[in-house]
């Protein structure tokens, strides 16, 4: 299994070779992935090679071999692409998310064919006791309703968005953190719109 960044690099290498007939330089890989140093790319290349997806040919520039059988299997396991809409607060709410043209590759076992999904990057630690940490990518199934106990993306007063556990009471909605450093917030039902429920999580390393 590859991490998100490893998969992104492997896809870039394959697409570059398909387009130009040669493999990219470390500098080009660094730029494509927004990695700060060539040593970071070297570590990624080494980790991909250890997993059997590529083979490096020693003493030659741009000398790689993509192990196509393994790479094709990897692509089949991560064929779903969903919109990536930026950051969401798992802490104090931030400004509402908006649509984006960027897409992110997600393992297809997280997705069902009859539903729509989007992805968000978590900022903050208010959901850490439910295993959702700062910097994680959450996969959200689009829904306008939720049941008590669901972890939801909630839009508050049409201009704030947050990731919290949903509780429905008779005349109010509670948005609960999973961190005792934060307080549960209570709203009238008309102030909260459910944007979706948590379907999965991708962690970057």
C-alpha positions in Angstrom: 0.0 0.0 0.0 1.2 3.5 -0.8 0.7 6.7 1.1 -1.0 9.6 -0.7 2.3 11.3 -1.5 4.0 8.1 -2.7 1.0 7.4 -5.0 1.1 11.0 -6.3 4.8 10.7 -7.1 4.4 7.3 -8.8 1.6 8.6 -11.0 3.7 11.7 -11.9 6.7 9.5 -12.9 4.5 7.2 -15.1 2.6 10.1 -16.8 5.9 12.0 -17.4 7.5 8.9 -19.0 4.3 8.3 -21.1 4.5 11.9 -22.4 8.3 12.4 -22.9 9.8 8.9 -23.2 12.2 9.7 -20.4 11.9 9.8 -16.6 11.7 13.1 -14.7 14.7 14.6 -12.8 14.6 14.8 -9.0 14.2 18.6 -9.5 11.1 18.1 -11.6 9.7 15.6 -9.1 10.4 18.0 -6.3 8.6 20.8 -8.1 5.6 18.6 -9.1 5.0 17.5 -5.5 6.0 20.8 -3.8 8.6 18.9 -1.8 11.3 21.2 -0.2 14.4 19.1 -0.9 15.8 16.5 -3.2 16.5 14.4 -0.1 12.7 14.3 0.4 12.2 13.0 -3.1 15.0 10.4 -2.6 13.2 9.1 0.5 10.0 8.8 -1.5 11.7 7.0 -4.4 13.3 4.6 -1.9 10.0 3.8 -0.2 8.3 3.2 -3.6 11.1 1.0 -4.7 10.9 -1.0 -1.4 7.3 -1.7 -2.1 8.1 -3.1 -5.6 6.5 -0.4 -7.8 9.8 0.8 -9.4 13.4 -0.4 -9.8 16.3 2.1 -9.9 19.1 1.3 -12.4 22.4 2.3 -10.8 25.0 4.7 -12.3 22.6 6.2 -14.8 20.7 9.5 -14.9 16.9 9.4 -14.9 17.2 5.5 -14.9 14.1 4.0 -13.5 12.0 1.0 -14.4 8.3 1.0 -13.6 7.1 -2.5 -12.6 3.9 -2.3 -14.6 2.1 -5.3 -13.1 2.4 -3.8 -9.6 1.7 -0.3 -10.8 -1.5 -1.3 -12.6 -2.7 -3.1 -9.5 -2.0 0.1 -7.5 -4.1 2.1 -10.0 -7.0 -0.3 -9.8 -7.0 0.1 -6.0 -7.1 3.9 -6.1 -9.2 4.7 -9.2 -11.7 7.0 -7.6 -11.2 10.8 -8.0 -13.3 13.2 -5.9 -13.2 17.0 -5.5 -10.8 18.3 -2.9 -12.3 21.4 -1.4 -9.5 22.6 0.8 -9.4 22.9 4.6 -12.1 22.3 7.3 -11.8 23.1 11.0 -11.8 20.4 13.5 -11.5 23.1 16.1 -12.9 26.6 15.9 -15.0 27.0 12.7 -13.4 28.6 9.7 -15.0 30.4 6.7 -17.3 28.2 4.5 -15.7 26.0 2.0 -16.3 26.6 -1.7 -16.1 24.4 -4.8 -12.8 23.6 -6.3 -11.4 22.2 -9.6 -8.8 20.1 -7.8 -9.4 16.4 -7.5 -7.8 13.8 -5.2 -7.3 10.1 -5.7 -9.2 8.0 -3.2 -9.2 4.2 -2.7 -12.4 2.9 -4.3 -13.3 0.8 -1.2 -14.2 4.1 0.5 -16.7 5.0 -2.2 -20.1 3.6 -3.3 -21.2 4.0 -6.9 -24.6 5.6 -6.0 -23.3 8.4 -3.9 -21.3 11.7 -4.3 -18.2 12.5 -2.3 -15.7 15.2 -1.6 -12.5 15.5 0.4 -11.3 18.1 2.9 -8.0 18.6 4.9 -8.5 18.8 8.6 -7.1 21.7 10.5 -7.2 21.6 14.3 -7.4 18.9 17.0 -10.9 19.0 18.4 -11.7 15.5 16.9 -8.4 13.8 17.9 -10.1 11.4 20.4 -12.0 10.0 17.5 -8.8 9.5 15.6 -9.1 12.5 13.4 -5.9 14.6 13.5 -4.6 17.9 12.2 -3.5 17.4 8.5 -5.7 14.3 7.9 -7.7 14.1 4.7 -11.4 13.2 5.4 -13.6 11.7 2.7 -17.1 13.0 3.1 -20.3 11.4 1.6 -22.7 14.1 0.5 -25.9 14.1 2.6 -28.3 16.7 3.9 -29.4 14.6 6.9 -27.6 12.8 9.7 -28.4 10.7 12.8 -27.1 11.3 16.3 -23.6 10.0 16.5 -22.6 10.7 12.9 -19.5 12.8 12.3 -20.6 15.5 10.0 -19.5 18.5 8.0 -21.9 21.2 9.3 -22.5 24.6 7.8 -23.4 27.1 10.5 -25.3 30.3 9.7 -24.3 29.9 6.0 -20.8 31.1 6.6 -18.9 28.8 8.9 -18.1 25.1 8.4 -16.8 22.6 10.9 -16.3 18.9 11.4 -18.0 17.6 14.5 -20.2 14.8 16.0 -23.9 15.4 15.4 -26.5 15.2 18.1 -30.2 16.0 17.4 -32.3 17.1 20.3 -36.0 18.1 20.3 -35.5 21.8 19.6 -31.8 22.1 19.0 -28.7 20.6 17.4 -25.5 19.9 19.3 -22.1 19.8 17.5 -19.8 17.8 19.8 -15.9 17.8 19.8 -13.9 14.7 20.6 -11.5 16.6 22.8 -12.2 17.9 26.3 -10.4 21.2 25.5 -13.3 22.2 23.4 -16.9 22.8 24.3 -20.1 21.4 22.6 -21.9 24.1 20.7 -25.7 24.2 20.6 -27.7 25.7 17.8 -31.3 26.1 16.7 -32.1 23.6 13.9 -32.5 26.4 11.3 -28.9 27.5 11.8 -27.2 24.2 10.9 -27.1 22.6 7.5 -25.6 19.2 7.1 -23.2 19.0 4.1 -22.2 15.4 4.5 -21.1 12.6 6.8 -17.6 11.1 7.3 -17.0 8.1 5.0 -13.3 7.6 5.5 -9.9 9.1 6.3 -6.5 9.3 4.6 -3.4 10.1 6.7 -0.3 11.7 5.2 3.1 10.9 6.5 
